[in-house]
């Protein structure tokens, strides 16, 4: 008998650890374990989503005739760790071999690798076939390159999989239509609802468990409407293609108050835990374009996020771990402000994004990058604390995806390995791409003073503080030329406003 271990983010019937299973003999082990649920204090809705999806997946395996050993979180004899539960399973079942698909996170991989010496049973760790670029393939692509830019990696992936290609050329003559995907928000948009699923008895039981066992964790537990099965996730994919894909490209960077979902797909929840295949999502969106159901800028923009960005950040993660977690190129040390948890701030953009994160365990990529992340960059927040926050609060966040996005894209903590420049912006960008500034206590049109938008002076203060490290960056040439022309009085105002504001942040005042 072979014991086949399935982790909580490997909920695919096509996962490699199940590829040659003998239904009559083998056993599948799934565990809700304390050290994973509390490695960081995850959002309540995130824990409920993963536990419910795991329980539904186990039920599907059993219905298909497979033998399962499922350990619930509140089982009285739950060992509290994956290794502890494996030890109990070995004692009870005496398997001849253990098979597991490679974990997606570094710490979990190290735990799994320790089983080779911890248990006197052969262990096979198989490649994860839910990713489209192996770690070795990415490392080969990266070898010898001075810059590891996603755009060039993405083109190789397009060629490899033949996605949006005509012969060896990109459909439409361009590889990237990002320039067409930046329409600002406007009122009157008819934005369809995101996918909504009514919790069944399994999910209701999980919600009660999470409410009882994780009451101190961040986030709203209900209403809960995530897909928790592969069939439901397929419905979410089809609904996105049918109702929102056509406008996704135009408005993917737009933000509107009271519209947390916009035209985004919200499929990363399901792709990252195995309920959806990334290649299937890509191919269905490509087919929608070819069938005339969506414009090229929408289809290409969606595909770039999965075939390009998702695979790229995973490659960076494994290429640079474990040292990547300690990167702090800009020397940022400020603690994470309390308003990242409470939303108690007079900055309406941050208040909206934190409140929506608390409610939904979701915020779209521009909210994460250009509001929540932009403030963290400008204020010099400690990368470890910012990384942990992003890992905790989003239901699609695992370390492999959040760490490169936060340390590389958001905070420039890796010194430019991932991004060619810091994504710093003043309040003008937020005002252009959202309606947040209309309901703010601060005035985005003002550059200095107590009622000026803090993003305005913090932007220039950031450039001043980091000039030694960023001044020679060719993509920062324009703002630094502008800075060089500022008179001393203007620079003094920027510094004074920034010092006053950041001291108030440090003191825990409502800013």
C-alpha positions as CSV (number, residue, x, y, z in Angstrom):
1,X,0.0,0.0,0.0
2,X,1.2,3.5,-0.9
3,X,0.4,6.5,1.2
4,X,-0.3,9.5,-1.0
5,X,-0.2,12.8,0.8
6,X,-2.2,15.7,-0.6
7,X,-1.5,19.2,0.7
8,X,-4.2,21.9,1.2
9,X,-3.2,23.8,-2.0
10,X,-3.0,20.6,-4.2
11,X,-6.7,19.9,-4.7
12,X,-6.5,18.7,-8.2
13,X,-7.6,15.2,-9.4
14,X,-4.8,15.5,-12.0
15,X,-2.0,16.2,-9.3
16,X,1.1,14.0,-9.9
17,X,0.8,12.3,-6.5
18,X,-2.4,10.7,-7.7
19,X,-1.4,9.9,-11.3
20,X,-0.9,6.2,-10.8
21,X,-3.0,5.5,-7.7
22,X,-4.4,2.0,-7.1
23,X,-7.8,2.8,-5.8
24,X,-8.2,-0.7,-4.2
25,X,-4.9,-0.6,-2.2
26,X,-3.5,2.9,-1.8
27,X,-4.6,5.5,0.8
28,X,-4.8,9.3,0.4
29,X,-3.9,11.4,3.4
30,X,-5.3,15.0,3.8
31,X,-4.9,16.9,7.1
32,X,-6.2,20.2,8.5
33,X,-3.2,20.9,10.7
34,X,-2.6,23.6,13.3
35,X,1.0,24.6,12.3
36,X,-0.1,25.4,8.7
37,X,-3.3,27.2,9.6
38,X,-1.4,29.3,12.1
39,X,2.0,29.6,10.4
40,X,0.8,33.2,10.0
41,X,-2.7,34.1,11.4
42,X,-4.5,33.8,8.1
43,X,-7.8,35.6,7.3
44,X,-10.7,33.7,8.7
45,X,-12.3,33.5,5.2
46,X,-9.1,32.1,3.8
47,X,-9.0,29.3,6.3
48,X,-12.6,28.5,5.8
49,X,-12.1,28.4,2.0
50,X,-9.2,26.0,2.2
51,X,-10.7,23.7,4.8
52,X,-14.0,23.5,2.9
53,X,-12.3,22.9,-0.4
54,X,-10.2,20.1,1.2
55,X,-13.3,18.4,2.7
56,X,-15.1,18.6,-0.6
57,X,-12.1,17.2,-2.4
58,X,-11.8,14.3,0.0
59,X,-15.5,13.6,-0.5
60,X,-15.0,13.5,-4.3
61,X,-12.2,11.1,-3.9
62,X,-14.3,8.8,-1.7
63,X,-17.2,9.0,-4.2
64,X,-14.8,7.9,-6.9
65,X,-13.8,4.9,-5.0
66,X,-10.6,6.0,-3.4
67,X,-9.6,5.3,0.2
68,X,-8.9,8.4,2.2
69,X,-7.7,9.3,5.7
70,X,-8.9,12.8,6.5
71,X,-7.9,14.5,9.7
72,X,-10.1,17.4,10.8
73,X,-8.7,20.3,12.6
74,X,-10.8,19.7,15.8
75,X,-10.2,15.9,15.9
76,X,-9.1,15.2,19.5
77,X,-6.0,13.2,18.4
78,X,-4.9,15.7,15.7
79,X,-1.1,15.9,16.0
80,X,-1.1,19.6,14.9
81,X,1.6,19.1,12.2
82,X,1.9,17.4,8.9
83,X,4.8,15.4,10.1
84,X,3.0,14.3,13.2
85,X,0.0,13.2,11.2
86,X,2.2,11.3,8.8
87,X,3.7,9.5,11.7
88,X,0.3,8.5,13.0
89,X,-0.7,7.3,9.6
90,X,2.4,5.2,9.2
91,X,1.8,3.6,12.6
92,X,-1.8,2.8,11.7
93,X,-1.4,1.8,8.0
94,X,2.2,0.5,7.6
95,X,2.6,1.8,4.1
96,X,5.4,0.6,1.8
97,X,6.0,4.0,0.3
98,X,5.0,7.7,0.6
99,X,4.3,9.8,-2.5
100,X,3.8,13.5,-2.4
101,X,3.7,16.3,-4.9
102,X,6.4,18.9,-4.2
103,X,5.0,21.6,-1.9
104,X,4.7,25.2,-3.2
105,X,6.4,26.8,-0.2
106,X,10.0,26.6,0.9
107,X,9.4,25.8,4.6
108,X,6.9,23.0,3.8
109,X,9.3,21.5,1.2
110,X,12.0,21.4,3.9
111,X,9.6,19.6,6.2
112,X,8.7,17.1,3.6
113,X,12.3,16.5,2.7
114,X,13.0,15.8,6.3
115,X,10.8,12.7,6.0
116,X,13.5,10.9,4.1
117,X,15.5,10.6,7.3
118,X,12.7,10.8,9.8
119,X,10.8,7.8,8.5
120,X,12.3,4.4,7.4
121,X,10.0,4.3,4.3
122,X,10.9,5.3,0.7
123,X,9.7,8.8,-0.1
124,X,9.0,10.1,-3.6
125,X,8.6,13.8,-4.1
126,X,7.0,14.5,-7.6
127,X,7.1,17.6,-9.7
128,X,4.0,19.9,-9.4
129,X,2.3,19.7,-12.8
130,X,0.0,22.6,-12.0
131,X,2.7,25.0,-13.0
132,X,3.6,25.5,-16.7
133,X,7.3,26.1,-16.2
134,X,9.5,23.8,-14.1
135,X,11.9,25.2,-11.6
136,X,14.8,23.8,-13.6
137,X,13.5,25.4,-16.8
138,X,13.2,28.8,-15.2
139,X,16.7,28.5,-13.8
140,X,18.0,27.6,-17.2
141,X,16.2,30.7,-18.7
142,X,17.6,32.9,-16.0
143,X,21.2,31.7,-16.2
144,X,23.6,34.3,-17.4
145,X,21.0,37.1,-17.8
146,X,21.8,40.5,-16.4
147,X,18.1,41.3,-16.0
148,X,15.3,38.8,-15.3
149,X,12.5,40.7,-16.9
150,X,9.0,39.1,-17.0
151,X,8.3,40.4,-20.5
152,X,11.0,38.3,-22.2
153,X,10.1,35.2,-20.1
154,X,6.4,35.7,-21.0
155,X,7.3,35.7,-24.7
156,X,9.1,32.4,-24.4
157,X,6.1,30.9,-22.6
158,X,3.8,32.1,-25.3
159,X,6.0,30.4,-27.9
160,X,6.3,27.2,-25.9
161,X,2.6,26.8,-25.5
162,X,1.5,28.3,-28.7
163,X,-0.9,30.8,-27.0
164,X,-2.2,33.8,-29.0
165,X,0.3,33.0,-31.7
166,X,0.1,33.0,-35.5
167,X,3.0,30.9,-36.8
168,X,5.9,32.4,-34.7
169,X,4.4,35.8,-34.4
170,X,2.0,37.2,-31.7
171,X,-1.6,37.6,-32.7
172,X,-2.2,41.3,-33.5
173,X,1.5,42.0,-34.0
174,X,2.2,42.9,-30.4
175,X,3.2,40.7,-27.4
176,X,1.7,43.0,-24.8
177,X,-1.4,45.3,-24.8
178,X,-0.9,46.7,-21.3
179,X,-0.9,50.2,-22.7
180,X,-4.6,49.6,-23.7
181,X,-5.5,48.3,-20.2
182,X,-5.4,51.5,-18.2
183,X,-8.7,53.2,-18.6
184,X,-9.6,55.1,-15.5
185,X,-12.7,54.4,-13.4
186,X,-15.9,56.1,-14.3
187,X,-19.3,56.2,-12.8
188,X,-22.2,54.4,-14.5
189,X,-20.3,51.2,-15.4
190,X,-22.5,48.1,-15.4
191,X,-20.3,45.8,-13.4
192,X,-21.7,42.2,-13.0
193,X,-21.6,40.5,-9.6
194,X,-18.7,38.1,-8.9
195,X,-19.4,34.4,-8.7
196,X,-21.6,33.6,-5.6
197,X,-22.0,30.1,-4.1
198,X,-24.4,29.2,-1.4
199,X,-22.6,27.4,1.4
200,X,-23.7,23.7,1.7
201,X,-23.7,21.7,4.9
202,X,-19.9,20.9,4.6
203,X,-19.1,24.6,4.3
204,X,-21.5,25.5,7.1
205,X,-19.7,23.1,9.4
206,X,-16.3,24.6,8.4
207,X,-17.6,28.1,9.0
208,X,-18.7,27.1,12.5
209,X,-15.3,25.6,13.2
210,X,-13.4,28.7,12.0
211,X,-15.6,31.0,13.9
212,X,-14.9,29.0,17.0
213,X,-11.2,28.2,16.6
214,X,-9.9,31.3,14.8
215,X,-12.1,34.0,16.3
216,X,-9.0,36.2,17.0
217,X,-7.8,36.2,13.4
218,X,-8.2,39.1,11.0
219,X,-11.2,39.4,8.6
220,X,-14.9,38.8,8.2
221,X,-15.9,35.2,8.0
222,X,-19.3,35.8,6.5
223,X,-20.9,36.2,4.0
224,X,-19.0,33.4,2.4
225,X,-19.6,32.7,-1.2
226,X,-16.3,31.2,-2.6
227,X,-16.4,28.2,-4.9
228,X,-15.1,25.2,-3.0
229,X,-15.2,22.5,-5.6
230,X,-13.7,22.1,-9.1
231,X,-17.2,22.2,-10.6
232,X,-18.0,25.4,-8.9
233,X,-14.7,26.9,-9.9
234,X,-15.5,26.0,-13.5
235,X,-18.7,27.9,-13.1
236,X,-16.8,30.9,-11.8
237,X,-14.5,30.7,-14.9
238,X,-17.3,30.4,-17.3
239,X,-19.2,33.3,-15.6
240,X,-16.1,35.5,-15.9
241,X,-15.6,34.8,-19.6
242,X,-19.3,35.3,-20.3
243,X,-19.9,38.5,-18.2
244,X,-16.7,40.3,-17.4
245,X,-13.8,39.3,-19.7
246,X,-15.0,41.7,-22.4
247,X,-14.3,44.7,-20.1
248,X,-11.4,43.3,-18.1
249,X,-8.7,44.6,-20.3
250,X,-10.0,48.2,-20.4
251,X,-10.6,48.6,-16.7
252,X,-8.2,46.1,-15.0
253,X,-6.3,49.1,-13.4
254,X,-9.5,51.0,-12.3
255,X,-10.7,51.3,-8.8
256,X,-14.2,52.4,-7.7
257,X,-15.5,52.8,-4.2
258,X,-18.1,50.2,-3.4
259,X,-17.0,48.0,-6.3
260,X,-14.4,45.6,-4.8
261,X,-14.7,43.0,-7.6
262,X,-14.7,45.2,-10.7
263,X,-14.2,43.2,-13.9
264,X,-11.5,40.9,-12.5
265,X,-11.8,37.2,-12.7
266,X,-11.1,36.3,-9.0
267,X,-9.9,32.9,-10.2
268,X,-6.5,33.1,-8.5
269,X,-8.2,31.6,-5.4
270,X,-9.0,28.5,-7.3
271,X,-6.0,28.3,-9.5
272,X,-3.6,28.5,-6.6
273,X,-5.2,25.7,-4.6
274,X,-5.7,23.4,-7.5
275,X,-9.4,23.6,-8.2
276,X,-8.7,25.2,-11.6
277,X,-6.0,24.3,-14.1
278,X,-4.0,27.4,-15.2
279,X,-3.6,26.1,-18.7
280,X,-7.3,25.4,-19.1
281,X,-8.1,29.0,-18.0
282,X,-5.6,30.3,-20.5
283,X,-7.0,28.2,-23.3
284,X,-10.6,29.0,-22.6
285,X,-9.9,32.8,-22.6
286,X,-7.9,32.4,-25.8
287,X,-10.8,30.6,-27.4
288,X,-13.2,33.3,-26.2
289,X,-11.0,35.9,-28.1
290,X,-10.9,33.7,-31.2
291,X,-14.7,33.3,-31.0
292,X,-15.2,37.1,-30.9
293,X,-16.4,37.2,-27.3
294,X,-13.6,39.4,-26.0
295,X,-11.2,41.9,-27.4
296,X,-7.5,41.1,-27.7
297,X,-6.4,43.5,-25.0
298,X,-8.6,41.7,-22.5
299,X,-7.6,38.2,-23.5
300,X,-3.9,39.0,-23.7
301,X,-4.0,40.9,-20.4
302,X,-5.6,37.9,-18.6
303,X,-3.3,35.4,-20.2
304,X,-0.2,37.5,-19.3
305,X,-1.2,37.5,-15.6
306,X,-1.2,33.6,-15.6
307,X,1.2,32.4,-18.3
308,X,3.6,35.3,-17.7
309,X,3.4,36.8,-14.2
310,X,2.3,33.8,-12.1
311,X,4.9,31.5,-13.6
312,X,7.6,34.2,-13.4
313,X,7.1,35.0,-9.7
314,X,7.1,31.3,-8.9
315,X,10.4,31.0,-10.8
316,X,11.9,33.9,-9.0
317,X,10.8,32.5,-5.6
318,X,12.5,29.2,-6.0
319,X,15.5,30.7,-7.7
320,X,16.2,33.0,-4.8
321,X,15.0,31.2,-1.7
322,X,15.7,31.1,1.2
323,X,17.7,34.4,1.1
324,X,14.9,36.3,-0.7
325,X,12.8,36.5,2.5
326,X,15.4,38.7,4.1
327,X,15.9,41.2,1.2
328,X,15.7,44.9,2.3
329,X,17.6,46.9,-0.3
330,X,16.1,50.3,0.7
331,X,16.7,49.7,4.4
332,X,13.0,50.1,5.3
333,X,12.4,49.6,9.1
334,X,9.1,51.4,10.0
335,X,6.5,49.0,11.7
336,X,3.3,48.3,9.9
337,X,0.7,50.9,11.0
338,X,-2.4,49.7,12.9
339,X,-4.7,51.0,10.1
340,X,-3.6,48.1,7.9
341,X,-5.8,46.0,10.2
342,X,-8.5,48.5,11.4
343,X,-8.9,50.7,8.3
344,X,-9.0,53.6,10.8
345,X,-7.4,56.2,8.6
346,X,-8.5,59.5,7.0
347,X,-6.9,58.4,3.8
348,X,-9.9,57.2,1.9
349,X,-8.0,55.1,-0.6
350,X,-6.3,53.1,2.1
351,X,-9.5,52.9,4.2
352,X,-11.4,51.5,1.2
353,X,-8.8,48.9,0.3
354,X,-8.2,47.7,3.9
355,X,-12.0,47.5,4.5
356,X,-12.5,45.5,1.3
357,X,-9.6,43.2,2.2
358,X,-11.1,42.6,5.6
359,X,-14.5,41.8,4.1
360,X,-13.5,39.7,1.1
361,X,-10.0,38.4,1.7
362,X,-9.4,40.0,-1.7
363,X,-8.3,43.2,-3.4
364,X,-7.3,43.5,-7.0
365,X,-3.7,44.0,-8.1
366,X,-3.8,47.8,-8.5
367,X,-5.3,48.2,-5.0
368,X,-2.5,45.9,-3.7
369,X,0.3,47.6,-5.7
370,X,-0.6,51.2,-6.1
371,X,-2.5,52.0,-2.8
372,X,-1.6,49.5,-0.1
373,X,1.8,48.7,-1.5
374,X,2.6,52.3,-2.6
375,X,2.0,53.6,0.9
376,X,4.2,50.9,2.3
377,X,7.0,51.8,-0.1
378,X,6.8,55.6,0.4
379,X,6.5,55.3,4.2
380,X,9.5,52.8,4.4
381,X,7.6,50.0,6.1
382,X,9.6,46.9,7.1
383,X,9.4,44.3,4.3
384,X,9.0,41.4,6.7
385,X,6.0,42.9,8.3
386,X,4.5,44.0,4.9
387,X,5.1,40.5,3.5
388,X,3.4,38.9,6.5
389,X,0.4,41.2,6.1
390,X,-0.1,40.3,2.5
391,X,0.3,36.6,3.2
392,X,-2.3,36.8,6.0
393,X,-5.0,38.8,4.5
394,X,-5.6,37.4,0.9
395,X,-7.2,34.1,0.2
396,X,-5.0,33.5,-2.9
397,X,-1.8,34.3,-1.0
398,X,0.9,31.7,-0.5
399,X,4.5,32.6,0.2
400,X,5.6,31.6,-3.3
401,X,3.3,34.2,-4.9
402,X,3.2,37.0,-2.3
403,X,6.9,37.2,-1.5
404,X,8.2,38.1,-5.0
405,X,5.2,40.4,-5.5
406,X,5.7,42.3,-2.3
407,X,9.5,42.3,-1.9
408,X,10.2,42.6,-5.6
409,X,7.2,44.5,-7.2
410,X,5.8,46.5,-4.2
411,X,8.8,47.4,-2.1
412,X,11.8,47.1,-4.4
413,X,13.4,45.3,-1.5
414,X,15.4,43.1,-3.9
415,X,17.1,46.1,-5.5
416,X,15.6,45.6,-8.9
417,X,15.9,41.8,-9.5
418,X,12.2,41.6,-10.3
419,X,11.1,45.2,-11.2
420,X,13.1,47.7,-13.2
421,X,12.0,50.6,-10.9
422,X,10.1,51.2,-7.7
423,X,6.3,51.5,-8.3
424,X,6.1,54.8,-6.4
425,X,3.4,57.3,-7.2
426,X,1.8,60.5,-5.8
427,X,-1.9,61.0,-5.2
428,X,-2.3,62.0,-8.8
429,X,-2.2,58.4,-9.9
430,X,-4.8,57.3,-7.4
431,X,-7.0,60.2,-8.4
432,X,-6.7,59.3,-12.1
433,X,-7.5,55.6,-11.6
434,X,-10.2,55.8,-8.9
435,X,-12.9,57.9,-7.3
436,X,-11.4,57.5,-3.9
437,X,-10.1,61.1,-3.6
438,X,-13.6,62.5,-3.8
439,X,-14.5,61.1,-0.4
440,X,-11.2,61.8,1.3
441,X,-10.4,64.1,4.2
442,X,-7.2,65.2,2.4
443,X,-7.1,67.2,-0.8
444,X,-5.3,65.5,-3.7
445,X,-4.8,68.8,-5.4
446,X,-2.7,70.2,-2.5
447,X,1.0,69.3,-2.4
448,X,1.9,70.5,1.1
449,X,0.3,71.3,4.4
450,X,-1.8,69.4,7.0
451,X,-4.7,68.9,4.5
452,X,-2.6,67.9,1.5
453,X,-2.8,64.3,0.3
454,X,0.0,62.5,2.2
455,X,1.0,60.6,-1.0
456,X,2.0,63.9,-2.6
457,X,4.8,64.8,-0.2
458,X,5.7,61.3,0.8
459,X,6.4,60.5,-2.9
460,X,9.1,63.3,-3.1
461,X,10.4,62.5,0.4
462,X,10.9,58.9,-0.6
463,X,12.9,60.0,-3.7
464,X,15.0,62.4,-1.5
465,X,15.7,59.7,1.1
466,X,16.6,57.1,-1.5
467,X,18.5,59.2,-4.0
468,X,21.8,57.4,-3.3
469,X,20.3,54.1,-4.2
470,X,17.9,55.1,-6.9
471,X,19.3,58.3,-8.5
472,X,21.3,56.3,-11.1
473,X,18.3,54.2,-12.1
474,X,17.6,55.1,-15.8
475,X,13.8,54.7,-15.3
476,X,13.9,57.2,-12.4
477,X,15.6,59.9,-14.4
478,X,12.6,62.1,-15.0
479,X,11.4,62.5,-11.4
480,X,15.0,63.0,-10.2
481,X,15.5,65.7,-12.8
482,X,12.3,67.4,-11.5
483,X,13.6,67.0,-8.0
484,X,16.9,68.7,-8.9
485,X,15.0,71.8,-10.1
486,X,13.1,72.2,-6.8
487,X,14.1,75.1,-4.7
488,X,15.3,74.6,-1.2
489,X,12.2,76.0,0.4
490,X,10.0,73.4,-1.5
491,X,12.3,70.6,-0.4
492,X,12.1,71.8,3.2
493,X,8.3,71.8,3.1
494,X,8.3,68.2,1.7
495,X,10.6,67.1,4.5
496,X,8.7,68.9,7.2
497,X,5.3,67.5,6.1
498,X,6.6,64.0,5.8
499,X,8.3,64.1,9.2
500,X,5.1,65.5,10.8
501,X,3.0,62.8,9.1
502,X,5.2,59.8,9.8
503,X,5.7,60.8,13.4
504,X,2.0,60.8,13.8
505,X,1.8,57.3,12.1
506,X,4.5,56.1,14.5
507,X,2.6,57.4,17.5
508,X,-0.5,55.5,16.4
509,X,-2.6,58.7,15.7
510,X,-5.4,58.5,13.2
511,X,-3.9,60.0,10.1
